[in-house]
Amino acid sequence: MDNVVTVRGPFAASPTVRHCDLGAHRLRDDEPWWQVTDFSRGWADGKGVACAAHLAETEAAFSAGQTYKVGGLFDAERTRWPQGPHLWMDDEDVPVRLAIFLTDPSPREIAAVETGKARFGWTEQGINGFLLFKYGDSPWNDAPFNPQRLHTPFALQPMSRGTHTRMLTFLVHADTGRIAAMRMFSWPAYFLNHVIASARRLQDVPYDEAAANLAQQDFYDRYPDGPSLYRLVRALPPEATCTGGQRDDRPH
Ligand SMILES: [Zn+2]
């Protein structure tokens, strides 16, 4: 799971960003730069700086789907997506990916994903699970998840306590399929393990599509908006919530 690279930029030359970490050289005074997130390189928080040439070199070394870039396609084969959030927990490179598809994300929504404090919750409601999430000053939102809708069996394994997993959040233009914003977070093991235990239970429940859809609609009747989802989050047990990038593996 360490071979996914995210790229943001280009950014204008800055007096505080003086080195290309990928190529280990000084940037020219007017040289634009990109921020690269790559946990395999041992950088603080996984973040480093790239010049155009070294970014291109790195991207060429990765196959499609391993490099996510703001402005690039979220999925090389799709340029349109239904509006709303979608949660994947089946990827080999990053175990958890959340994409929020919007036709016209505002600068405020982009900033919330890129820099806002991220909070997460998990709730199991009958035969469905829901990831609850909030970025910065955006309202609480949710992404439904049912392991029985996956093409392959749910395969995430619990993690040792004290460790973290990585999850990627994307804001994607629903009408072009291009990434508007993205961010990599960690989840503490207790939270991931809570989600995995729930998904395994859901996998064993007798399933039919119509019943799952009805149950999902029932959830939206009860929790139609941010404030109602917030009331739900407040009623969750401590192990069912976490903050993105939370350092200690301990429910609060
Ligand atoms: Zn360079």
Residues whose N, C-alpha, C, O or C-beta is under 5 A from the ligand:
A	BS01	ZN	C20 G23 C51 H54
